Amino acid sequence: MLKNPHTKAQTKVLCVIGHPIEHSMSPVMHNAALKELSLDYIYLAFDVPPKDLEKVVIGFKKYDMKGINVTIPHKENIIPYLDQIEPLAEKIGAVNTIKNLNGVLVGKNTDALGAKKALIDAGCNIKDKKVLILGAGGAARAISFALSEEIDELFICNRTEKRAFRLAKAIEDKMKIPATGKDLSEGTLKSLLNEVDILINTTPIGMYPDVNESPISKELLTDRLFVYDIIYNPLQTQFIKDASEIGCNTLNGIDMFINQGALAFEWWTDKKPNKNTMKEKIIEILGKK
Ligand SMILES: NC(=O)c1ccc[n+]([C@@H]2O[C@H](COP(=O)([O-])OP(=O)(O)OC[C@H]3O[C@@H](n4cnc5c(N)ncnc54)[C@H](OP(=O)(O)O)[C@@H]3O)[C@@H](O)[C@H]2O)c1
């Protein structure tokens, strides 16, 4: 059922597609910001299984869906159905935001800039630093490319080692900084943690409902690390709790999520959303869970 009682025939529609989608926070975040600015839009969520992706995109294009967020598992597979793709999204190989310009679908990646801005706004100096990323999936790709514009060296540790190699090679080839892909074993992590300044978790380990899990044992952490976990449900993962107890500066995933949403919102509507409203709404919903 639509929650906005004021929608009418002219109301413009925005949405997120993914599979599954019922846990997405994007509708509450965007609708809160749209309502505050009295913009005549509504933001919906659609569960789109992979087999339906092409026909859904064709329908959105034809029936003037103004903006689309794309989440797991479609961020890479959607690219062939787009008319244009921005250079950073092309390098990353993943799109999380689409704008429909009168039937021309343009894709960009706002996860990348959203994650980088969150890190910088949290007071983390990324310039010339060595970074270790846990995971080599879509979010890891976006963050790797965004940070590689400024950092000195990148290490990627992943459960499936060959995926870490592939991402490291892409970073070296396209971003021209040293990048190394490795496994996710305790021995490998122990040796790398002596070398790096910033440690970022992009795996889902510790995400609701497995809230007692952590991608790395507490004993391996030292207080000189800046620890960033891009999970935002829960807001304080076990990884963030362990790192805080040791004395590390830490950052959770909520600001990345809000930043990527705010960049999309502004691109679609030409209006800046109130990020505090977006954040309050998400914290309210997470608090009720
Ligand atoms: N804050 C935000 O705005 C934001 C944005 C995007 C994503 N995220 C979060 O980031 C996480 C990853 O998203 P994604 O889009 O990158 O997903 P993805 O493309 O599916 O990648 C997941 C990565 O995590 C690894 N992984 C998964 N389960 C694991 C396990 N049990 N043990 C070790 N490694 C494991 C995978 O390794 P393999 O290669 O071995 O499968 C892969 O490298 C999710 O928790 C998501 O909610 C947050």
PDBQT file of the ligand as one rigid body, heavy atoms in Angstrom, charges set to zero:
ROOT
HETATM    1  N1  LIG A 301      26.784   1.170   3.711  1.00  0.00    +0.000 N 
HETATM    2  C1  LIG A 301      26.421   1.055   2.448  1.00  0.00    +0.000 C 
HETATM    3  O1  LIG A 301      25.939   2.016   1.821  1.00  0.00    +0.000 OA
HETATM    4  C2  LIG A 301      26.634  -0.247   1.709  1.00  0.00    +0.000 A 
HETATM    5  C3  LIG A 301      26.608  -0.245   0.298  1.00  0.00    +0.000 A 
HETATM    6  C4  LIG A 301      26.815  -1.463  -0.370  1.00  0.00    +0.000 A 
HETATM    7  C5  LIG A 301      27.024  -2.638   0.370  1.00  0.00    +0.000 A 
HETATM    8  N2  LIG A 301      27.015  -2.580   1.734  1.00  0.00    +0.000 N 
HETATM    9  C6  LIG A 301      27.227  -3.811   2.524  1.00  0.00    +0.000 C 
HETATM   10  O2  LIG A 301      28.449  -4.408   2.115  1.00  0.00    +0.000 OA
HETATM   11  C7  LIG A 301      28.365  -5.817   2.161  1.00  0.00    +0.000 C 
HETATM   12  C8  LIG A 301      28.799  -6.411   0.824  1.00  0.00    +0.000 C 
HETATM   13  O3  LIG A 301      27.990  -5.938  -0.216  1.00  0.00    +0.000 OA
HETATM   14  P1  LIG A 301      28.413  -6.228  -1.751  1.00  0.00    +0.000 P 
HETATM   15  O4  LIG A 301      27.438  -5.507  -2.586  1.00  0.00    +0.000 OA
HETATM   16  O5  LIG A 301      29.856  -5.980  -1.967  1.00  0.00    +0.000 OA
HETATM   17  O6  LIG A 301      28.158  -7.826  -1.812  1.00  0.00    +0.000 OA
HETATM   18  P2  LIG A 301      28.820  -8.881  -2.801  1.00  0.00    +0.000 P 
HETATM   19  O7  LIG A 301      29.109  -8.277  -4.114  1.00  0.00    +0.000 OA
HETATM   20  O8  LIG A 301      27.954 -10.083  -2.720  1.00  0.00    +0.000 OA
HETATM   21  O9  LIG A 301      30.253  -9.229  -2.121  1.00  0.00    +0.000 OA
HETATM   22  C9  LIG A 301      30.356  -9.859  -0.863  1.00  0.00    +0.000 C 
HETATM   23  C10 LIG A 301      31.826 -10.072  -0.495  1.00  0.00    +0.000 C 
HETATM   24  O10 LIG A 301      31.886 -10.596   0.837  1.00  0.00    +0.000 OA
HETATM   25  C11 LIG A 301      32.506 -11.882   0.826  1.00  0.00    +0.000 C 
HETATM   26  N3  LIG A 301      31.805 -12.756   1.751  1.00  0.00    +0.000 N 
HETATM   27  C12 LIG A 301      30.467 -13.002   1.778  1.00  0.00    +0.000 A 
HETATM   28  N4  LIG A 301      30.174 -13.858   2.793  1.00  0.00    +0.000 NA
HETATM   29  C13 LIG A 301      31.364 -14.170   3.386  1.00  0.00    +0.000 A 
HETATM   30  C14 LIG A 301      31.727 -15.008   4.469  1.00  0.00    +0.000 A 
HETATM   31  N5  LIG A 301      30.812 -15.688   5.153  1.00  0.00    +0.000 N 
HETATM   32  N6  LIG A 301      33.036 -15.087   4.800  1.00  0.00    +0.000 NA
HETATM   33  C15 LIG A 301      33.976 -14.402   4.112  1.00  0.00    +0.000 A 
HETATM   34  N7  LIG A 301      33.698 -13.576   3.076  1.00  0.00    +0.000 NA
HETATM   35  C16 LIG A 301      32.402 -13.464   2.723  1.00  0.00    +0.000 A 
HETATM   36  C17 LIG A 301      32.424 -12.385  -0.597  1.00  0.00    +0.000 C 
HETATM   37  O11 LIG A 301      33.475 -13.272  -0.806  1.00  0.00    +0.000 OA
HETATM   38  P3  LIG A 301      33.480 -14.346  -2.023  1.00  0.00    +0.000 P 
HETATM   39  O12 LIG A 301      34.056 -13.618  -3.201  1.00  0.00    +0.000 OA
HETATM   40  O13 LIG A 301      34.359 -15.446  -1.526  1.00  0.00    +0.000 OA
HETATM   41  O14 LIG A 301      32.049 -14.766  -2.231  1.00  0.00    +0.000 OA
HETATM   42  C18 LIG A 301      32.557 -11.068  -1.378  1.00  0.00    +0.000 C 
HETATM   43  O15 LIG A 301      33.896 -10.687  -1.479  1.00  0.00    +0.000 OA
HETATM   44  C19 LIG A 301      26.918  -6.129   2.577  1.00  0.00    +0.000 C 
HETATM   45  O16 LIG A 301      26.921  -6.344   3.968  1.00  0.00    +0.000 OA
HETATM   46  C20 LIG A 301      26.167  -4.866   2.242  1.00  0.00    +0.000 C 
HETATM   47  O17 LIG A 301      25.044  -4.665   3.082  1.00  0.00    +0.000 OA
HETATM   48  C21 LIG A 301      26.835  -1.414   2.423  1.00  0.00    +0.000 A 
ENDROOT
TORSDOF 0
